[in-house]
């Protein structure tokens, strides 16, 4: 039996095995087509189906596979193929950027006001981000008297806690004024958050609030006292 091994630069290595046992298969024929990568190649129609289905919030790879299998009964994709396809689609959407850099690029393209902070030792690592939207700014400017800071206590794909700054209308309803991501819930994290809120307000001619509402976190209260001295909490 002769076995050919592909080497670099178009060269091959041939090995001769004279013993008869090397001429026998050590396994039976494959009964499942999914065992062969050639049967699991991703075409454009299947890729589109995976991408469209994956937009559903919280959908799992196995559920995506079930949907694809229903649409394409002759497909032989494994769950790992779906994981890999989703990762490939996400990489293509990011166009070579990291998730955080792609988000900042999107903000720039759409003119969304934001303040960002990168790690001083790793310029690709996001440690703080505060942003708002035009509608939020209009409401904030109209009702600046009271602002609340609320932590969702949940992290996201950036592994950062999400904060909301909300305002209150004259009717008692609540609106979003700004949003923030910080890499820690210590004083320095809250300092960045409160300073960024102050800067966004100043940049858009929004006056200082009369009252700030918090969840009684001492670190947050101290940071807000530094940025908004004299404002009732």
C-alpha positions in Angstrom: 0.0 0.0 0.0 1.3 3.5 -0.9 0.2 6.5 1.1 0.7 10.0 -0.3 1.2 13.0 2.1 1.0 16.5 0.8 3.9 18.8 1.8 4.5 22.5 1.3 5.4 24.1 -2.0 3.5 21.5 -4.0 5.7 18.5 -2.9 4.4 15.1 -1.9 5.8 12.4 0.3 5.1 8.8 -0.7 5.2 6.0 1.9 5.2 2.4 1.0 3.7 -0.1 3.5 4.3 -3.7 2.4 2.2 -5.4 5.2 -1.2 -6.6 4.0 -3.0 -5.2 7.1 -2.3 -1.7 5.8 -4.4 -2.4 2.7 -7.5 -2.9 4.7 -9.9 -0.2 6.0 -10.1 0.1 9.8 -13.7 1.2 9.7 -17.0 0.6 7.9 -18.5 2.8 5.3 -19.9 6.2 6.4 -23.7 6.1 6.8 -24.2 9.8 7.6 -23.4 12.4 4.9 -22.7 15.0 7.6 -19.4 13.2 8.3 -18.0 14.6 5.1 -17.2 18.4 5.1 -17.9 18.5 1.3 -21.6 17.8 2.1 -21.7 20.6 4.7 -20.4 23.6 2.6 -22.2 26.8 3.3 -23.9 28.3 0.2 -25.4 31.7 0.0 -29.1 30.7 0.4 -28.3 28.7 3.6 -26.0 31.5 4.9 -28.9 34.0 4.4 -31.3 31.6 6.3 -28.8 31.3 9.2 -28.3 35.0 9.3 -32.0 35.9 9.2 -32.9 33.3 11.8 -30.1 34.3 14.2 -31.6 37.8 14.4 -34.2 36.5 16.8 -33.3 37.4 20.3 -31.9 34.6 22.4 -32.2 31.9 19.7 -29.8 29.0 20.1 -27.7 27.3 17.5 -29.7 24.1 17.7 -32.9 26.0 17.1 -31.3 27.7 14.1 -30.2 24.3 12.8 -33.8 23.0 13.1 -35.1 26.0 11.1 -32.4 25.5 8.4 -33.1 21.8 8.3 -36.8 22.5 7.7 -36.1 25.0 4.9 -33.4 22.8 3.3 -34.3 19.2 4.0 -31.3 17.9 2.0 -28.8 19.9 4.1 -26.5 18.0 6.5 -25.3 20.7 8.8 -24.2 19.9 12.4 -24.7 22.2 15.3 -21.0 23.0 15.2 -21.5 24.1 11.6 -24.2 26.6 12.7 -21.9 27.9 15.5 -19.1 28.4 12.9 -21.5 30.0 10.4 -22.8 32.5 12.9 -19.3 33.4 13.9 -18.3 33.9 10.3 -21.3 36.1 9.6 -20.6 38.2 12.7 -16.9 38.6 11.6 -18.0 39.7 8.1 -20.4 42.3 9.6 -17.7 43.7 11.8 -15.5 44.1 8.7 -12.3 43.3 10.7 -13.2 45.6 13.7 -13.6 44.4 17.2 -17.1 44.6 18.6 -16.4 47.8 20.6 -14.6 49.5 17.7 -17.4 48.5 15.3 -19.9 50.1 17.7 -17.9 53.4 17.8 -17.7 53.3 14.0 -21.4 53.0 13.8 -21.9 55.9 16.3 -19.7 58.1 14.1 -21.5 57.1 10.9 -24.9 57.9 12.4 -23.9 61.0 14.3 -24.8 59.6 17.7 -23.3 61.7 20.5 -20.9 59.7 22.8 -18.0 59.9 25.1 -15.6 56.9 25.1 -12.7 55.8 27.3 -10.1 53.2 26.3 -7.7 51.3 28.5 -4.5 53.3 28.7 -2.4 50.1 28.4 -4.6 48.4 25.7 -6.1 50.9 23.2 -8.4 48.2 21.9 -10.1 47.5 25.2 -13.2 49.6 26.0 -13.5 50.5 29.6 -16.2 53.2 29.5 -18.8 54.5 27.1 -21.6 57.0 27.5 -24.0 57.8 24.7 -27.4 59.3 23.9 -29.7 59.9 21.0 -31.3 63.0 19.4 -34.7 62.2 20.8 -33.3 61.6 24.3 -31.5 65.0 24.1 -34.7 66.8 23.1 -36.6 65.3 26.1 -33.6 65.9 28.4 -33.4 69.5 27.4 -37.1 70.0 27.9 -37.2 68.3 31.3 -33.7 68.7 33.0 -34.9 69.1 36.6 -34.7 65.5 37.8 -32.3 62.7 36.6 -32.0 59.2 37.8 -29.1 56.8 37.6 -30.0 53.1 37.4 -27.7 50.0 37.0 -29.2 47.1 35.2 -26.9 44.7 37.1 -26.5 42.7 33.9 -23.6 42.5 31.6 -23.7 42.1 27.8 -21.4 41.1 24.9 -18.9 43.8 26.0 -18.8 42.2 29.6 -19.7 45.7 31.0 -22.6 46.7 33.3 -25.2 48.8 31.6 -26.4 52.1 33.2 -29.4 54.2 32.3 -29.8 57.9 33.0 -33.5 58.7 33.0 -35.4 61.9 33.3 -38.9 62.7 34.5 -41.6 64.7 32.7 -44.1 67.1 34.2 -46.7 64.3 33.9 -44.6 61.9 36.0 -43.6 59.7 33.0 -40.0 58.6 32.6 -37.7 59.0 29.5 -34.2 57.8 28.7 -31.7 60.6 28.8 -28.4 58.7 28.2 -26.8 55.2 28.5 -23.5 54.1 29.9 -21.1 51.1 30.0 -18.3 51.0 32.5 -15.8 48.3 33.3 -16.2 48.5 37.1 -18.6 49.6 39.8 -16.0 51.4 41.8 -15.5 55.2 42.3 -13.4 55.6 39.1 -16.1 53.9 37.0 -18.8 56.1 38.5 -16.6 59.2 38.0 -16.3 58.5 34.3 -20.1 58.0 34.1 -21.0 61.1 36.0 -18.4 63.3 34.2 -19.6 62.0 30.8 -23.2 62.8 31.6 -22.1 66.3 32.7 -20.1 66.8 29.5 -23.0 65.7 27.3 -25.3 68.0 29.1 -22.9 70.9 28.7 -22.3 70.2 25.0 -26.0 70.3 24.3 -26.8 73.3 26.5 -28.8 71.3 29.1 -28.8 72.9 32.5 -27.8 71.2 35.7 -30.5 69.1 37.4 -32.1 70.1 40.7 -32.4 66.6 42.0 -30.4 63.4 41.3 -31.9 60.0 42.2 -29.6 57.0 42.8 -29.9 53.5 44.3 -28.0 54.6 47.4 -24.7 53.2 46.2 -22.1 55.2 48.2 -19.5 55.1 45.4 -21.9 56.5 42.9 -23.2 59.2 45.3 -19.6 60.3 45.9 -18.8 60.5 42.2 -22.0 62.5 41.6 -21.2 64.8 44.5 -17.9 65.6 42.9 -19.4 66.3 39.5 -22.7 68.0 40.7 -21.8 69.7 44.0 -24.8 71.1 45.8 -27.4 69.1 43.8 -29.8 67.3 46.1 -29.6 63.5 46.1 
